[in-house]
Amino acid sequence: MGIRSVEQYKAGLNDGRTVFFKGNRVEDVTQHPDLGVGVNHASLDFELAENPEYRDVMTVNIPETGEIISRYFKTPADTDDLLKRREMIETSTRLAGGVVLLIKEIGTDALFALSLIAKRIDEKHGTDYLDRVKAYHRHCQEKDLSMAVAQTDVKGDRSLMPSEQAHPDYYVRVVEQRPDGVVVRGAKAHTTCAPYVDEIIVLPTRNMTEQNKDYAVAFAIPANTPGLKMIASPFGASSSSDFHHPVSSHHRMIESLTIFDDVFVPNERIFMNREWDFAGALANTFVEFHRFTAVSYKTPLCDLFTGGAALIADYNGISRASHVREKLMHLISYAETVRALSKAAAVDCTRVDGVAIPNSLITNLAKFYFASNYHQMVSYVQDIAGGLVVTGPDEADVTNPETRDYIEKYLGGVKGVSTMERLKLINLIRDLTASDFGGYHELLAIHAEGSLEAQKITIYRGYDLERCKSLAKQAAGMQMSN
């Protein structure tokens, strides 16, 4: 098939999958008033692949077969591949109102990690996981499938290992081994886009010990597999109003609690089965790719912050104020630092078994810089915008003949800018920074793709401190040790 159309993607979602939203079973996610927003948002991936203006960004030709496939499925072999992948993610996110699509990005991050770790498992344990991963990769590529990754276990008491928990299912585990596969049980949290993808890829979330080998499992299953149940989160969107929510009424991601209620996984879809000594390696290798995806999709939102703040400063007549210019300088620096670091991670990549891996240290620096400064950047935007971000009138008041003229008269800004233009911009800033959607993004900045502490640990461990110590000794005239 190569490339699917929007219609084919949506038709594939009406497959009897088990999804719940606000206490009700959802019969068709494509027609649901809330979940359907996520479906339409994700559809942009397929729309862009068919658009002549973006086809070269979103797709790639496979010379061996002449087939056109989604660029997401191309395993990066060098810096150029990583830079093109980064451009694809940034471009699609920008066109989606600053909201990443994330129906192939994260899934292919998992495929790349699985290919590297499967080879190591095979070499040590005599398994055939790499062949399975390659076959599954081809399947997703040829069918142009969408994928979600379920990695974060619900964890229970985080001070305890999986087998030490109050009940054994706080982490997904193998509960039955059959000749043709395994049965798994447990739950994963924060599974992004799961209600409207074709496939769910499951990865371990941490290092395991031999006593916890049943929890060292990785696999992929269709989203309509019996026993797989998704409870979709209602958070991250406020309403369908274009006026109040110009971004989130059209673009949003749906998270789910993903439950594996004695789910059967056939052998060909199993990529790790109790090889506990590689659980941590798989989790960490996936993160190396996924954080690069993260810092690639952050910049369009940074640009929206900068553009919204600069434009509302114009509309409010304060663009020449020194404190406003200083805040805009910080917003510009924020966006461009994240953008530059994401590119540098691609340029300074390493190659393992023919796969280009973004520089882990630089990627984590970019993610840490983005996350640790996010709330400050939000405050700059809100400070420039003013209190109307949360005290402005309702859409019904704007259209009511009895109140409309008062709003037009009293809520205007600089000459030449209509009151409605100013209110629309204020509403954009509210949607991005002070709505349910804005709050979702604030938590996303901190916790998505790993916490701030996870990035700190990776940065500290990945940096060559001994080189700097030697440099300090040399500068101080101290004797160098061998």
N, C-alpha and C positions, 0 to 999 in steps of 0.2 A: 504493500500500500504506500509506504514512504511518508506521505503527508496527508493527514486527515483534514476534512473541512470542519467548520464550526458545527454544522448540523450533524455530522457523523460523531463528533465528540459528545454532543448532548444526547444523541440517541443511545450511545453506549452507557450512559449513566442510568437509564431507566431499566434496571436489571434485577429489581427485587431486593436490593441491598437493605440492610436494617439500620435505619437512622432515626433517632429521636430528637425532637426539638421542643423545649418547653412542655414536656410531659406528653407529647403526642408523637405517634409514629408517622413519619413522613413517607408518603407513597411515591412521590416523584420529586426529587430535589430540584429538577430543572424548572418546575412550576411553583415551587414554594416561594412565598413573598420575601422571606429573609434569606434562605439558603440559595435561592435563585440569583440573588445579587452576586454571591460568590461564584456561581456557575458562569454568569455573564462576564464577570471580571476575568476569570480564568480563560474564557473563550478567546480573549485577545491573542493568546499564544498562537492559536490556529489561524486567526484572522490575519495576523502579521505575516505568517509564513506564506500566505497566498497573495499578500499585497506586494506588487512589483517594487514599490519604494523601499520595502524592508526585507525583501526575499533574501538578498545576499547576506544580511545581518543574521537572519533567523534560520537559514538553511545552509546546507553544504552538499556538494556533489561528491559521491564516493567513486573515485576513478575506476576501481576494480569492477564495479557493476553498472556505473552510470546512473545510479539511483540518487534521487534528491531526498535527503533526510533532514530532520530537525537537527540544528547544530548542537543542541544539548546532548545528543547521543554520541557525538564525536569525542572520543577519549583524547584529552589534550596530550600532545607529544612534545611540545616546545613552548617557548614564550609567546610566539605568534598565536598559537591556539588558545592560550590562556587569555591573552589580550582581546581576542575576538569573542571569547566566551564572556569576558567582563563587559565588553561593549554591548553584546546581546542582552545581558541582564539589565544593564543600566538603561538601555534604549527602551526595552519593553516596560520597565518600571516607570520611566518618565512618561510614557504614553498612557500609563494606567494611573495617572494622578498621583504618582509617588508611592504607589502600593505595589509591591512585588507580586508577580503572578504565582510563582512557587508551585507549579504542578509538574515541572520537569527538572527545575534547578536542583532541588534537594534530592530527588530520586536518582539523578545521574551522579550527584556527589557520592551517594551511597554505592552506586555501581562501580565507580572508580576505586573507592576504598576496598570494596569486596574483591575486586580483581587482584589487588596487591596482596591482601591478607590471605585470600584463598590459596594463592601460590605457596605462601609460607606454610600454611597448614598442611597442604598436600605433601610438601617436601618432608615435613616432620612426621606426619601421621599416616601417610600413604592413602589419603582420601582423593576424591575426584571433584572437589568443590570448584576449582577453576573452570573446568569444562561446563559445569552447571551455570556458573556466573556468566560465562561467555554466551551460552545458549539463551539464558534469560535476557541478557543485554540485547542480543539479536532479535528476540521476540518483541521486546518493547520498542526497539528501533523500527522494525518492519511494520508493526501495527500502529506506530506513532502514539504510544500509550502515555497517559498521565499517571504520576506516581506520587504518593505521600510516604514519608518516612516516620515510623513510630519507633522512637528510640528512648525517650524519657519514661522510665518506669515510675509508678506512683510512689514507690520507695517506703512508705510507712514511716517507721522510726529510722531516721537517716544515720543514726549512730550505730546501727546494726547491719550485718551482712544479710543477704536475702534469706538464707536458711534460718536465721535467728529471729525473724520477725514474728509478731503475734499470730499471724496466719501466713502460710507459705506462698500466697499469691500476690504479694505486693510487687513482685517482679515477675515478668513473664517467664514461664518455665515449661520444660517438657514433662508431661505427666504420664505419657504412655509411648513406648517404642513399638512400632509395628514393622513388619517386613517391608511394607510399601511406603512408610513415612512415620510421622510422629503426631501426637496430639499435644497441643499447647494450651496453657491456661494462664490468666493474669490480665493486667491492664496497663496501658501506656497513656500518659497524659500529654496535653499540648500537641496533639497530632494535627499539624496545619494542613488544611484543605482536604482532609480524608473523606468527608461526605461526598465530594464531587471529583474523585479521581478513579482511575481504572484499577490501580494496583496499590497495595500496602506493603512496603518493605519494612521489615522488623530487624533492628540491630540491638546488640547489648549496649547498656548505658555506662558500664564501669568495668574495672578489673574484677576478676573472679578468682576464688580459690578452688582447690579440688573438691572441698566440701560443698561448694555451690555450683558444681559443674552442670546441674540440670538447668541453670539459668543462663548458661553460655550458649545461646541459640540465635541464629540469624536465618531469615527466610523471607519469601515473598508470596503473597496470595492475592487473588482477585478480591475486589471490594465487596462482592456479593457472596463470599464464601460462607457456608452455614456456620453459625456460632460466632461470627464476627459482628459486633454490635457497636455503633457509634452514637454517643450522646453529645450532640452539637452544642457548643457554648453560645448563649445569646448575647454575649458581650462583644463590644467592638463596633457597634453601629447604633444609631439613634433613631433615624426615621428615613422615609423615602423622599423627603422634601429636597428638591434641587436648590431651593432658596436657602434653607438653613444648613444643609449638608451637601455642598456641591461636589465633594469627593466621595464621602462614605455612602451616599445614596446610590452610587454606581460602582464603587471599587471597595472591596473588603475581602479579607480572608476569614474563613470559618475554622475555629479550632474544635477539637473533639476529645472526649475521653473515649479511648478505643479499647474495647473489651474483647478478650479472646476467651470465649465460653466453651472450652473443650473443642478447639478448632483443629481439624485435621489438615496437615501439610504434607503433600506427597514428596517423595525423596528428591525428585528433580528440582524442587523449589527450596530445598534446604541447603544453606551455605555455611552453616556452623551447627554442630550438634554435639555439645558437651566438651568441645575442645577449649576448656576453661583457660588454658595458658595463652590464648589469643584473643580473649574477649576484650581486654583493655586496649590491645593494639588496634583492633577493628574500630572500637569507639573513638579512639584518638585520631586514627587515620581519616575516618569520616569527617571529623571536626576540622582537620586541616583543609579539606576541600570546601566544607560547608561555610566556614568563616570567611573564606575568599568570596564565596557567593554573597555572603552577608554584606561585606564591605563594598561589593559591587553594586548592590541595590540600595545602599543607604544614601548615596549622593543625590538622587533626584529629590528626595524629601528635604535634604539640606538646601538644595537649590530653591525649593518652594518656600522654605523659611526665609531665605535671603530675598527672594523676589517679592514675597508678600510683605515683608517688613519694609523694604525700600519703597514699594508702591503706596503702602498706607502712610508712610512718612510724607510722601508727595501729597497725598489726598488730605492729610491733616495739616499741611503747611509747616512741617517741622524738619524737612530734609536738610536744612542748612545748620541745624543745631549741632554743636560739637559732640554732645553725648550720643546723639542719634548716629552720627557718622562713626563714632567709636564702636557702637554696638553693631553697625553694619559691617565694619572692618572685621570684628570677631566672627560674625556669621559667614563672611566670605572666606576667612582663614579656616574656619571649621570645615566648610564644604570642600575647599581645595586641598586641605591636608588629607582628609579621608580619601579623596579622589587620587591624589598623588601616591599615597601609601598603597592603595589597591593596585595601581599600575606597577609600582616598584616590586610588589610581591610577585607579580607575574614575570617581570624582567629577571629577577634574581631567583628563579625557580630551580628546583633540583629534578633530576630524572631518575626514576627507579623502574626497572623492567619496562622501559619505553614509555612510561607515564610521567608527564610533567606535573610536579607537585608545587603549588605556590609556596613561597618562602614563609615558613610558619611564624618566625619571629616578627616579620614585618606585617603579616596578616593580623596577628594578635595585637600588635601595636595599633593598627588601624581600628580594629574593633574596640579596643580599650579606650582609645581617644574619642571615638564616636560616642560610646556608651557613657563614659564618665563626664562628658561635657554636654550631653543631650538636654538635661533639665535647665542648665544655664542658658542654652541657646533658646529654649522655649520661653524663658523669662525675658530675654532680649526682645523677641518678637512681640510678646504680650505687652511689654512696657511701651514699645513704640506704637502699638495699635490702640491702646487705651481701654477704658472700662466698658465701652459699648460691646466689646467681645462677649461679655456675659450679661449685659443689661439692655441689649437692643430689643426692638419690638418683634412681635410674632408676625409671621407671613400674613396671617388673617387681618392684622391691624394695618399692614401695608396696603392691602387690597380693599379694606373697608372704606367706603366713601366718607364716612363720618370722621375717620381718623387719618386717612391718607394724606390730606393736605397739611396737617400738623407735622407729620413725619417728614414730608418733603421740605417743609419750611425750616424746621428746627434741627434736623440731623444732617444737613449738608456740610461740606468742607470747603476746600479752596474753590475759587471761581473757575468755572469751566468743567468741573466734575459733578455729575448728577448725584443726587442723594442715593439713588438706587445703585449706582456703580460703587459708591462708598460702602453701602450696606452689604452688597454682595462680597466685596473684598473682606470686610470685617467678618462675615459669615464663613469665608474660606479659612481665615485665621482661627476662628472658633472651632471649626471642624477639625483642623489639624492639631490644635493645642489645648482646647478646653471642653471637648465633648467626650462622650463615651469612646468614640473612635480615637480622639487625641490621647485619652488615658490609656487605651489599649497600646498605642504606639510608645507611650512612656515606659510601660512595663516591658514591652517588646525590646526596647533599647537596652534595658538592663539585663533581661534574662534570656532572650532569644540567642541561639547559637552558643550558649554557655554564659555563665555569670561573669561579673567583673573579676571575682576572685579566681575563676578558672583561667582567664586571660593573664592575670598577674603571675600565676604559677607558671604558665607556659612561657611567658616572657622571661622570667627569672631563670628558669631552667635552660632556656634556649640560648641565652646570651653567654658569650665567651668572657667571663669575668677574669679568668686567668691571664688572658691577653692584656687586659687593662692593668692587672696587678703587676705584670712584668714591665709594662710601660712606666708605671709609677716608680718601680724600683730603679729602672734605668735612669729616669729623670732625677731621682734623688741621689744617684751615685752609689746605690747599694749593690752588693755582690749578687749576681744572677745565679740562681740555682739551676742545676742541670735537669 
